[in-house]
Amino acid sequence: KIKIIDQNTGRIKDNSRWEYGLHTAIEVKEGVNAEFDFDGLAVISLKNYFKLYRKVCGMSGTIMTVSNELKDVYDLKCEGLPTHKPVIRKDEPLLIYRTSEKKDKAIIERIKSNFNNGRPSLVSSTSIKKSDHIADLLSDTGLHFYRLDAKTVKNEAQTISQAGVGNNITISTNIAGRGTDIKPSHDALENGGLDVIGTELFTDIRIDNQLRGRTGRQGHSGSSVFYA
C-alpha cells in the first residue's frame, strides 16, 4: 500500500490520502491495488468545530505559551499548576552558528562529550531527512546510537526504554516530543541526567518546550540546548 509519512514526526498517517487523484495515480504507478478516492463535501476549521461543543476544556504541559490565543478564540483562561517536584533542569541559551557545517560540528562534539561523561543524549530534528544527516555524521565517529523515526517505529518502546540509560545516544524526529516518559538510569542522573539536543528550532515554540520536557522530569537532573 501507499502510506503517507508525517515528515515532522516520522509516523505513518494511516487514514490519510492525497487528494484530487494524486494518491490513486501513485498507487497505479507503483503497481499496488488502487483504492477508491473520497472527496470532502464540506469543510470546517478545527477552531469552529470545537466551538460546537457546549463545554470545552483541556490540559497540557505547554499550554501557557498560547494562553492569549485560547482567550481570543475560545474565551478560555489558562491556569498554571505547580509541578510535583521542583524543576532543576538546566535550559541553556540558544546557540547560533554562522554556517550549518559549524553547527553540525558543535552538535557532534556535544554528543561525544556527553558520551565520554556517561550522559545519555536525545538528539531531535525537524524531519527524517535531517535525522538521517545527523546519523551519517555520528556514524563517521564510530559511536553507537539508536534511531526513533518512521523506519524504527516498531521498536519504539524498546528504544525509549534505553534512551535515558548510561551514555546511550538516541536520534529522533519530534516523534519523541510528546507523551514520552524517558526514565533516566541512576548512573545517568549522577552524571547530569538526560541531555536533550535540538539540532534546530521547530516552527512552534510549544514543540521546543515539549522536547525540553523529556528531561528533568519528577525533579530529576537534566539539561536542554537548541542550535540554529
TILUMZA-921502 format. One line per field, with one value per residue: residue number from 1; residue in one letter; x, y, z of N, C-alpha, C, O, CB in turn. Coordinates in steps of 0.001 Angstrom, whole numbers, plus 500000, padded with zeros to 6 digits. Glycine has a CB too. Example, Ala and Ser with C-alpha at 12.3 -4.5 7.8 and 13.67 -1.06 7.14 Angstrom:
% TILUMZA-921502
seq = 1,2 .
type = A,S .
n_east = 513190,512850 .
n_north = 494310,497750 .
n_up = 507800,507080 .
ca_east = 512300,513670 .
ca_north = 495500,498940 .
ca_up = 507800,507140 .
c_east = 513200,512900 .
c_north = 496700,500030 .
c_up = 507800,507870 .
o_east = 514236,513409 .
o_north = 496681,501138 .
o_up = 508465,508039 .
cb_east = 511308,514084 .
cb_north = 495527,499402 .
cb_up = 509046,505725 .
//
This chain:
% TILUMZA-921502
seq = 1,2,3,4,5,6,7,8,9,10,11,12,13,14,15,16,17,18,19,20,21,22,23,24,25,26,27,28,29,30,31,32,33,34,35,36,37,38,39,40,41,42,43,44,45,46,47,48,49,50,51,52,53,54,55,56,57,58,59,60,61,62,63,64,65,66,67,68,69,70,71,72,73,74,75,76,77,78,79,80,81,82,83,84,85,86,87,88,89,90,91,92,93,94,95,96,97,98,99,100,101,102,103,104,105,106,107,108,109,110,111,112,113,114,115,116,117,118,119,120,121,122,123,124,125,126,127,128,129,130,131,132,133,134,135,136,137,138,139,140,141,142,143,144,145,146,147,148,149,150,151,152,153,154,155,156,157,158,159,160,161,162,163,164,165,166,167,168,169,170,171,172,173,174,175,176,177,178,179,180,181,182,183,184,185,186,187,188,189,190,191,192,193,194,195,196,197,198,199,200,201,202,203,204,205,206,207,208,209,210,211,212,213,214,215,216,217,218,219,220,221,222,223,224,225,226,227,228 .
type = K,I,K,I,I,D,Q,N,T,G,R,I,K,D,N,S,R,W,E,Y,G,L,H,T,A,I,E,V,K,E,G,V,N,A,E,F,D,F,D,G,L,A,V,I,S,L,K,N,Y,F,K,L,Y,R,K,V,C,G,M,S,G,T,I,M,T,V,S,N,E,L,K,D,V,Y,D,L,K,C,E,G,L,P,T,H,K,P,V,I,R,K,D,E,P,L,L,I,Y,R,T,S,E,K,K,D,K,A,I,I,E,R,I,K,S,N,F,N,N,G,R,P,S,L,V,S,S,T,S,I,K,K,S,D,H,I,A,D,L,L,S,D,T,G,L,H,F,Y,R,L,D,A,K,T,V,K,N,E,A,Q,T,I,S,Q,A,G,V,G,N,N,I,T,I,S,T,N,I,A,G,R,G,T,D,I,K,P,S,H,D,A,L,E,N,G,G,L,D,V,I,G,T,E,L,F,T,D,I,R,I,D,N,Q,L,R,G,R,T,G,R,Q,G,H,S,G,S,S,V,F,Y,A .
n_east = 500836,500303,501507,501244,503816,504311,506216,507385,507116,507577,505812,503393,500606,497819,495077,494985,494818,496232,494760,492533,493003,495712,496809,495760,496946,499640,499480,498805,501072,503049,502231,500481,497403,494832,492925,489572,488994,488099,486081,485861,482795,482094,483705,485229,486844,489120,488975,486424,484939,485386,484068,481438,480870,479326,480763,484160,487379,490733,494052,497492,501047,502358,500737,500607,502047,500385,498276,497077,495978,494062,492359,491439,490227,488529,487602,488677,490342,493659,495273,498127,499614,501478,504495,504980,507407,510145,511504,514662,516025,518377,518036,519669,520944,520006,522110,523850,525069,527220,527385,525979,527694,529500,527708,526809,529201,529561,527356,527914,530252,529179,527564,529531,530960,529026,528783,531345,531296,529441,526733,523377,522108,519514,518775,517228,515506,513886,512870,512787,514747,516695,517345,518561,520831,522240,522644,524359,526629,527282,527820,530255,531919,532054,530553,528002,524485,520925,517931,514921,512228,510173,511185,511920,509830,508468,510055,509763,509033,511069,513319,512816,512866,515546,516654,517359,519400,522597,525209,523829,522914,520355,518758,516249,513122,510561,508893,509427,508718,506322,504257,506010,507683,510721,512756,515394,518496,520145,522941,523127,521747,523453,525492,524493,522131,519628,520467,518928,519069,518395,518573,517822,515524,512024,508956,507089,507030,505942,506486,509221,509312,507963,509812,511946,510771,511185,513228,514561,512353,510012,511586,514174,517681,518912,519230,518860,519387,519374,520186,521040 .
n_north = 498809,502340,504602,507567,509452,511334,514141,515495,514047,511452,509411,507023,508080,506717,506918,508755,510196,511475,514183,514779,512751,512188,510310,507900,507893,507524,505008,503465,503925,502696,500117,498885,497804,499924,502106,503320,506736,509542,512404,515485,516772,518932,521469,522343,524434,523439,525066,526247,523926,522918,524852,524128,522457,522324,522487,523111,522071,521513,520055,520604,520416,522492,524633,527285,528956,529596,530899,533411,533161,531151,532525,534556,533112,531093,532131,531140,530786,530247,528338,527886,524977,523902,521949,518489,518025,520301,521822,521155,521126,522278,524713,525690,528703,529605,528428,529893,529615,530550,529021,525964,523832,524405,524407,521733,520452,521363,520202,517444,517358,517978,515734,513725,514572,514224,511448,510595,511487,509926,510505,510308,511121,512792,513394,515594,516231,518193,516764,513577,513438,515225,513981,511716,512903,513740,511221,510101,511711,510998,508315,508387,508913,506600,506066,504282,504377,504868,504828,506712,506890,506910,504647,502988,502647,500407,499407,501205,501352,499867,501367,503845,503032,502656,505111,506849,505663,505115,506135,506313,507101,508672,509254,511225,512100,514611,512770,511874,513939,514379,513129,511155,509333,509310,507380,508044,506386,505443,505908,507663,509899,510669,511697,513979,513646,513162,514656,516844,517562,519879,520005,522027,524820,524327,524975,525892,527171,525656,523009,522956,523307,521001,519093,519779,519017,516294,515705,516111,515492,514945,516129,515363,515548,517177,518494,520912,522006,524112,524442,526735 .
n_up = 500000,499543,501777,503709,505148,508017,507851,509967,512421,511639,511780,510498,508638,508873,508020,505994,502724,499727,497915,495059,493172,493231,495042,494072,491544,492201,493371,491132,489563,491159,491114,492964,494583,493636,495564,496339,495823,497917,498366,500095,501202,502636,504560,507636,509953,512575,514812,514656,514722,517323,518726,518574,520620,523852,526170,526726,527507,528669,529060,529342,529164,527988,527490,528294,526655,524586,525679,525302,522745,523156,524810,523111,520976,522072,524397,526732,529797,531071,533553,535572,536964,539799,539585,540527,541836,542417,539460,538258,535961,533519,531207,528510,526860,523463,520891,518323,515028,512312,509980,508657,508735,510813,512898,512873,513540,516142,517400,517177,518706,521196,521676,521733,523968,525996,525835,526615,529211,530439,530058,528833,525545,523845,520679,518630,515545,512937,510839,509058,507113,508042,510403,509364,508327,510645,511741,509837,510232,512855,512528,511279,513382,514774,517004,518729,518184,518686,516690,516293,514548,511563,510341,512359,514068,514981,516953,518971,521773,523001,522253,523526,526179,526547,526180,528245,529588,530962,528840,526463,523077,521340,518343,517024,515409,515993,517038,519511,521097,522499,525129,525904,528206,529383,531222,533325,534052,537148,537184,535044,536013,538074,536602,535500,534135,531476,528391,526327,522970,520637,517272,515651,515624,516083,514222,515954,519177,521185,520509,520806,523593,524394,523677,525365,527721,527933,529562,532911,534458,537146,539144,538533,537562,534583,531207,528520,525144,522288,518807,516174 .
ca_east = 500000,500977,501204,501831,504636,504385,507638,507899,507214,508003,504770,502520,499259,497079,493779,495102,495120,496348,493511,492453,493502,497157,497124,495446,497960,500871,499203,498905,502489,503852,501759,499728,495962,494315,491722,488645,489218,486927,486159,485129,481607,482052,484939,485113,488118,489101,488543,484955,484383,485394,483081,480122,480660,478826,481839,485492,488457,491878,495212,498725,502241,502956,499612,500712,502625,499308,497141,496396,495188,492911,491447,490844,489431,487524,487297,489112,491519,494593,495859,499292,499686,502864,504958,505015,508669,510775,512248,516068,516597,519072,517742,520745,520563,520110,523452,523689,526295,527166,527178,525434,528828,529996,526662,526859,530411,529326,526395,528629,531155,528337,527170,530736,531266,528067,529134,532556,530983,528445,525391,522611,521728,518362,519072,515981,515497,512534,512421,513552,515915,517723,517798,519497,522082,522938,523058,525543,527763,527649,528392,531664,532685,532126,529715,526748,523309,519615,517094,513497,511506,509254,511841,512174,508716,508052,510888,509685,509026,512399,514244,512548,513279,517006,517118,517894,520302,524044,525600,523194,522606,519133,518455,514800,512302,509796,508079,509715,508486,505114,503726,507059,508304,512033,513222,516859,519099,520787,524267,522931,521374,524650,526366,523828,520834,519453,520713,518113,519773,517590,519512,517278,514270,510821,508139,506218,507769,505379,507184,510517,509072,507620,511065,512655,510087,511550,514266,514313,511010,509913,512675,515473,518637,518823,519514,518432,520037,518977,521169,520465 .
ca_north = 500000,503623,505245,508888,509606,512692,514493,516021,513022,510180,508401,506752,508653,505580,507200,509914,510003,512720,514500,515082,511654,512018,509058,506827,507907,506920,503574,502868,504000,501743,498759,498306,497915,501286,502185,504378,508070,510174,513867,516148,517501,520177,521694,523225,524545,522815,526059,526357,522628,522829,525796,523497,521788,523209,522646,522851,522222,520699,520097,520447,520908,523627,525439,528691,529749,530014,531289,534559,532656,530437,533543,535259,532237,530319,532804,530234,531234,529171,528393,527025,524128,523633,520589,517617,518334,521449,521538,521568,521021,523462,525042,526585,529660,529178,528554,530277,529480,531237,528037,524680,522934,524693,523961,520267,520066,521634,519203,516170,517498,517908,514331,512991,514961,513516,510022,510406,511809,508995,511094,509981,512239,512666,514351,515718,517023,518537,515863,512336,513744,515843,512931,510898,513663,513625,509817,509914,512354,510199,507050,508641,508945,505253,505917,503558,505176,504310,505697,506713,507577,506027,503401,502155,502858,499129,499193,502465,501155,499413,502483,504828,502476,502727,506465,507546,504739,505248,507177,505992,508198,508415,510261,511141,513216,515020,511632,511720,515216,514474,511911,510151,509402,508663,507184,508035,505417,506057,506415,508821,511030,511105,512406,515158,513318,513166,515929,516984,518402,520244,520366,523251,525227,523925,526099,526286,527105,524588,521759,523077,523069,519586,518350,520041,518307,514879,515545,516878,515194,514469,516666,514787,516407,517105,519756,521003,523061,524158,525017,527395 .
ca_up = 500000,499602,503048,503880,506346,508536,507743,511230,513464,511080,511962,509354,508750,508338,507409,505106,501302,498984,497232,493622,492347,493332,495727,493130,490492,492729,493516,489793,489165,491928,490878,494076,494377,493765,496382,495953,496382,498513,498346,501162,500758,503402,505314,508786,510668,513902,515799,514615,515112,518787,519259,518556,521906,524902,527146,526194,528488,528289,529955,528575,529842,527259,527020,528683,525561,523667,526520,524693,521615,523704,525317,521973,520111,522793,525659,527792,530529,531419,534900,535725,538160,540188,539342,541708,542487,541749,538229,538360,534615,533020,529815,528089,525814,522064,520312,516917,514250,511022,508917,509110,508994,512172,513824,512924,514268,517567,517880,517319,519853,522406,521845,522133,525351,526846,525808,527427,530607,530960,529994,527633,524678,522958,519615,517868,514316,512476,509769,508921,506277,508873,511327,508590,508209,511929,511876,508987,510894,514030,512052,510965,514639,515317,518194,518515,518525,518372,515875,516610,513484,510835,509957,513539,514993,515569,518147,519705,523227,523386,522084,524572,527469,526636,525846,529413,530280,530760,527888,525191,522151,520584,517330,516859,514948,517176,517481,520943,521738,523332,525732,526024,529528,529317,532596,533391,534967,538320,536822,534176,536876,538795,535660,534970,533556,530020,527709,525115,521993,519479,516206,515055,516250,515382,513769,517058,520439,522022,520191,521504,525025,524567,523611,526629,528793,528007,530578,534132,534959,538535,539955,538175,536865,533128,530540,527118,524363,520873,517896,514996 .
c_east = 500874,500539,501911,502591,504619,505854,508225,508097,507764,506989,503965,501145,498292,495835,493809,495412,495280,495115,493682,493110,494985,497523,496893,496502,499259,500689,499330,500370,503326,503342,501087,498239,495494,493012,490840,489048,487948,487149,485349,483954,481468,483323,484646,486464,487985,488593,487025,484284,484303,484367,481666,479831,480169,479889,483168,486507,489613,493014,496459,499893,502831,501900,499786,501295,501573,498078,496373,495493,493936,491875,490715,489860,488265,487016,487595,490339,492366,495150,497038,499243,501150,503234,505009,506268,509312,511585,513672,516784,517257,518764,518743,520267,520737,521524,523318,525039,526115,526884,526646,526562,529370,528984,526707,528062,530214,528368,527090,529578,530389,527958,528359,531112,530326,528438,530331,532305,529868,527030,524672,522220,520490,518492,517866,516154,514066,512020,513285,514840,517044,518217,518818,520863,522897,523450,524307,526785,528238,528295,529878,532532,532851,531289,528423,525574,522047,518843,515639,512791,510643,509874,512023,511008,508253,508861,510824,509793,510412,513408,514076,513022,514791,517535,517727,518914,521759,524406,525027,522881,521372,518890,516984,514262,511497,508726,508268,509382,507310,504767,504735,507766,509603,512596,514756,517368,519835,522137,524161,522601,522585,525581,525676,522495,520808,519679,519906,518793,518855,518504,519045,515992,513095,509997,507269,506990,507220,506097,508574,510350,508714,508877,511878,512077,510361,512592,513944,512930,511078,511108,514048,516382,518490,519123,518992,519163,519552,520035,520451,521584 .
c_north = 501245,504326,506593,508926,511072,513100,515010,514947,511706,509077,508229,507343,507678,505952,508393,509472,511379,512926,514576,514015,511384,510677,507869,506743,507254,505419,502850,502822,502930,500310,498094,498497,499346,501264,503341,505689,508586,511681,514432,516933,518831,520268,522641,523275,523876,523796,526173,525051,522513,523766,525223,522758,522799,523464,522283,523049,521344,520859,519824,521007,522149,524646,526926,529559,530219,530460,532468,534121,531934,531419,534228,534377,531602,530990,531885,530822,530021,529411,527425,526238,523886,522175,519814,517853,519505,521022,522061,521417,522345,523651,526094,527555,529064,529428,528785,530241,530103,530260,526743,523699,523134,524230,522448,519784,520249,520606,517869,516223,517398,516458,513507,513300,514257,512040,509749,510660,510945,509534,510642,511240,511876,513772,514419,516620,517248,517627,514613,512592,514315,514883,512028,511580,513563,512201,509534,510517,511543,508879,507212,508655,507557,505030,505184,504426,504421,505326,505577,507558,506562,504667,502446,502166,501556,498801,500384,502280,500759,500560,503503,504326,502572,504151,507210,506731,505046,506411,506901,507251,507801,509574,510119,512325,513677,514006,511435,512980,515270,513116,510805,510331,508602,508581,507108,506997,506153,506652,507633,510063,511568,511929,513595,514909,513398,514571,515942,517992,518647,520732,521577,523591,524736,525157,526656,526124,526023,523268,521777,522747,521616,518733,518542,519203,516820,514640,516415,516657,514692,514903,516117,515831,516183,518453,519717,522140,522970,524895,525653,527994 .
c_up = 500000,500880,503118,505203,506765,508592,509049,512281,512934,511272,510678,509622,508078,507546,506461,503679,500656,498119,495715,492742,492462,493960,494790,492037,490949,492925,492180,489348,489857,491833,492060,493805,494623,494547,495914,496606,497022,498519,499493,500593,501491,504239,506471,509476,512035,514953,515829,515015,516634,519417,519267,519860,522949,525966,526481,527312,528044,529271,529134,529355,529192,526842,527296,527575,524562,524448,525925,523537,522109,524259,524163,521204,520854,524066,526847,528484,530911,532818,534963,537022,538521,539908,540653,542531,541743,540520,538379,537015,534219,531538,529357,527007,524422,521556,518807,516219,512867,509873,509506,509428,510406,513215,513986,513734,515768,518170,518125,518515,521167,522700,522335,523576,526330,526960,526728,528906,531185,530961,528731,526867,523875,521923,518685,516654,513865,511380,509741,508145,507120,509959,510636,508497,509503,512135,511045,509643,512098,513628,511764,512215,515237,516557,517841,518948,518126,517531,516324,515560,512744,510537,511133,514516,515643,516830,519089,521211,523727,523321,523196,525931,527668,526511,527022,530184,529934,529866,526500,524385,521342,519629,516955,516069,516166,517545,518992,521725,522683,523919,525907,527354,529501,530735,532620,534374,536084,537956,535914,535005,537631,537915,534982,534319,532042,529466,526408,524196,520796,518375,515410,515794,515409,515010,514890,518360,521363,521756,520827,522982,525309,524557,524888,527765,528854,529092,531784,534700,536393,539375,539637,537545,535355,532526,529118,526447,522924,520056,516704,514157 .
o_east = 502036,499356,503038,502086,504886,506648,509442,509122,508351,507269,503859,500575,497987,495568,492766,496156,494565,494502,494781,493696,495482,498424,497711,496908,499901,501612,499891,500841,504203,503940,501109,497854,495732,492103,491293,489395,486851,488275,484279,484104,480797,483932,483913,487152,486888,487870,486417,483190,483290,483861,480781,478675,480549,479913,483276,486496,489467,492959,496475,499743,503706,502140,499181,501065,501826,496961,495148,494389,492861,490671,489507,488784,487145,486112,486858,491262,491852,495453,496961,498870,501977,502389,505071,506219,509052,512262,513881,518003,516746,519180,518670,519293,521520,522077,522737,526030,525007,526221,526830,526407,529664,529353,526651,527960,530637,528544,526881,529697,530875,528026,528218,531529,530764,528408,530326,533008,529399,526201,525282,522023,520413,518340,517519,516849,513144,510845,514371,515892,518206,519369,519813,521907,524105,524554,525204,527861,529438,529201,530664,533740,533695,531298,527824,525653,522088,519067,515177,512753,510408,509174,512250,511159,507701,508417,511717,510567,510873,514245,515062,513522,515274,518727,518535,519255,522108,523972,525654,522619,521339,518823,516526,514854,511726,507777,507390,509728,507282,504962,504365,508379,509589,512875,515345,516746,520113,522454,524993,523112,522727,526357,526197,521788,521824,519155,520166,519059,518570,519149,519792,515436,513160,510313,506765,507546,507939,506299,509052,511146,509108,509001,512432,512799,509833,512815,513147,512383,512069,511591,514998,515921,518009,519257,518715,519522,519342,520683,519398,521320 .
o_north = 501205,504617,506740,508493,511953,512477,514971,514925,510929,507920,509152,507142,507792,505357,508975,508519,512323,511966,514458,514326,510439,509986,506952,505649,506525,504641,501757,501812,502324,499394,496868,499254,499910,500497,504226,505737,508124,512158,513921,517671,519746,519253,523618,522259,523760,523412,526193,525059,522071,523503,525788,522466,523970,524526,521282,524078,520524,521677,518904,521963,522794,525443,527752,530768,531134,530405,532521,534638,532095,531175,534451,534836,531567,530481,531861,531299,528911,530540,526298,526776,523686,521283,520394,517880,519687,519994,523254,521562,523415,522843,527252,527270,528134,530509,527961,530761,530170,530624,526457,522833,522168,523727,521937,518835,519414,520186,517237,515248,516812,516014,512688,512412,513755,511462,508799,510121,511198,509094,510595,512300,510794,514950,513435,517635,516586,517704,514581,512039,513947,514963,511625,510932,513329,511998,508817,509918,511413,508387,506289,508437,507355,503935,505429,505129,503472,506531,504496,508785,505465,503655,501251,501748,501586,498020,500568,502981,501256,500714,503982,505105,502570,504386,508116,507074,505215,507540,507213,508318,506732,510731,509030,513404,513180,514319,510900,513082,516110,512082,509639,511370,507374,509603,506217,506754,507347,507769,508538,511149,512778,512749,514154,515857,513666,515551,515152,519127,517726,521770,522099,522753,524728,526265,527774,525057,525523,522484,520757,522003,521062,517776,517584,518744,516135,513500,517349,517542,514091,514144,516367,516862,515140,519445,518649,523126,521874,525827,525182,528597 .
o_up = 500405,501062,502645,506239,505948,509298,509229,512962,513686,510961,509870,510694,506891,506502,506161,503449,500991,497651,495173,491705,491850,493485,494718,491645,490192,492682,492106,488825,489240,492397,492169,492914,495691,494231,495188,497786,496709,498660,499824,499618,501012,504578,506316,509571,512580,515872,516899,515579,517178,520507,519911,520166,522925,526588,525772,527988,527137,530189,528315,530116,529769,525934,526612,527552,523779,523933,526031,523368,521530,524186,524237,520822,520344,524728,527833,527825,531054,533203,534476,538065,537631,539986,541737,543761,540554,540538,538600,536938,534550,530708,529769,526310,524227,521759,518101,516733,512333,508902,510689,510290,511111,514276,515105,514511,516567,519314,519160,519256,522134,523846,523242,524321,527366,528046,527511,529760,532294,531758,527663,527462,523293,522244,518032,516711,514340,511021,510320,508469,506947,510385,511239,508577,509461,512640,511487,509618,512335,514301,511977,512133,516111,517119,516794,519955,517343,517640,516689,515659,513252,510487,510943,515664,516742,517672,519916,521863,524755,524211,523755,526742,528800,526710,526819,531316,528766,530094,525487,524942,520733,520045,516609,516053,517268,518264,519669,522902,523582,523280,526044,527600,529585,531362,532009,535409,535971,538365,535988,534733,537806,538406,534016,533979,531402,529996,525501,524589,520031,518522,514582,516504,514180,515442,514785,518622,522229,522683,521323,523555,526335,525322,525429,528650,529730,529498,531689,535357,536808,540215,540379,537057,534913,533241,528571,527093,522403,520530,516276,513117 .
cb_east = 499052,500665,501623,500739,506098,503713,507828,506971,505855,509295,503839,502416,499177,496689,492757,496194,493992,497619,492958,493101,493187,497763,496270,494060,498231,501275,497800,498051,503059,503888,502880,500139,495209,494105,492088,487203,489701,486662,485657,486057,480352,480774,486063,483994,488545,490505,489166,484490,485235,486786,483102,480019,481971,477573,481587,485809,487981,492344,495075,498615,503277,503709,498341,501561,503684,498933,497623,497427,496037,493362,492212,491936,490307,488084,485821,489424,491112,495748,494792,500560,498944,503075,506343,504937,509616,511684,511550,516794,515503,520602,516267,521941,521393,519073,524319,523053,526698,528482,528487,524494,529948,530284,525270,526916,531618,528762,525243,529415,531909,527054,526623,531906,531159,526638,529455,533663,530597,528808,525467,521360,522888,516989,520370,514868,516313,512509,512465,512708,515540,517183,516595,518938,521787,522006,521916,525317,527386,526417,527656,531807,532002,533522,529398,526744,523359,518829,517234,513226,512488,508821,513182,513431,507553,508206,512340,508397,507994,512850,514037,511054,512833,517628,515979,516779,519965,524602,527127,521920,523829,517916,519382,514116,511357,509153,508466,511181,508306,503924,502612,508065,507339,513011,512599,517382,520067,520958,525090,521810,520281,525395,526863,524694,519794,518040,522248,516645,521116,516545,519713,517019,514212,509994,507264,504903,507725,503860,507288,511105,507957,506652,511883,512580,508647,512078,515658,514508,510313,509795,512391,515291,520107,517443,521018,516901,521595,517593,522177,519445 .
cb_north = 500003,504489,504345,509994,509112,512801,515533,517070,512786,509772,508784,505226,510096,504686,507442,510874,509170,512723,515811,516422,511923,513153,508911,507043,509336,507585,503356,503671,505385,502160,497929,498957,496942,501935,502354,504009,509046,509637,514434,517073,516653,520247,522271,522748,526040,522310,527427,526767,521478,523150,527076,522536,521100,522614,521760,523778,521843,521059,519064,521137,519831,523126,524959,528820,528937,528863,531643,535586,531708,529459,534581,535749,531152,528985,533254,528819,532044,529077,528044,527847,522771,523957,520597,516148,517084,522196,522181,520739,520630,523343,525549,525773,530942,529922,527279,531685,527998,531981,527778,524082,523168,526209,524402,519683,520889,523056,519024,515837,518834,518775,513750,513334,516494,513666,509568,511323,513262,508604,512633,509184,512623,512760,513950,516260,516329,519950,516574,511249,514732,517123,512091,510631,515148,514029,508874,510551,513769,509932,506561,509962,509858,504925,507296,502216,506562,503945,505345,507259,508291,506683,503701,502622,503510,497997,498929,503167,500079,498257,503149,505157,501021,501864,507267,507930,503278,503985,507286,505195,508513,508215,510108,511070,512802,516375,510327,511360,516223,515018,511408,510248,508864,509445,505890,509412,504468,505028,505321,508546,510609,509902,511443,515804,514224,512656,516137,517436,517733,521323,519190,523081,526767,522955,525674,525440,528455,524431,521556,524507,523978,519118,518788,521537,518512,514390,515904,518335,514155,512949,516418,513609,516115,516621,520055,521203,522943,524847,523938,528495 .
cb_up = 501213,498342,504235,503834,506098,509945,506668,511761,514090,511683,513129,509078,508089,509449,508482,505612,500583,498121,497752,493348,490946,494143,497009,492511,490043,494064,494099,488767,489485,493371,490453,495441,495299,492374,497870,496336,495297,499960,496998,501958,500971,504309,504397,509764,510823,514283,515492,513215,514534,519327,518450,517381,522389,525545,528411,524981,529937,526896,531121,527209,529883,526019,527660,529927,524835,522704,527924,524196,520742,524805,526157,521034,519518,523136,525688,527222,531793,530381,535999,535671,537930,541681,538665,541293,542515,542731,536987,539441,533583,533249,529645,527577,525937,521178,520607,516794,514125,510766,508143,508040,507962,512344,513329,511501,513786,517758,516870,516025,519785,522239,520516,521203,525520,526289,524358,526938,530721,532335,530042,528003,523733,523746,518829,518760,513201,511987,508395,508218,505158,509511,511840,507177,507876,513092,511448,507599,511333,514896,510787,510228,515653,515620,518814,519290,517828,519675,514373,518059,512506,509535,509336,514245,514267,514539,517745,519378,523622,522484,520727,524624,527581,525565,525300,530329,529914,530177,527813,525429,521202,521532,516070,518218,513724,516941,516697,521152,520725,522513,524921,524849,530635,528364,533209,533780,534208,539442,536135,533153,537873,539340,534601,534009,534111,529636,527424,525457,521535,519842,515270,513508,516423,516240,512601,517076,521144,521761,518648,521339,525531,523465,522389,526990,528662,526654,530007,533868,534063,538563,541364,537217,537337,532686,530552,527007,524434,520710,517419,515411 .
//
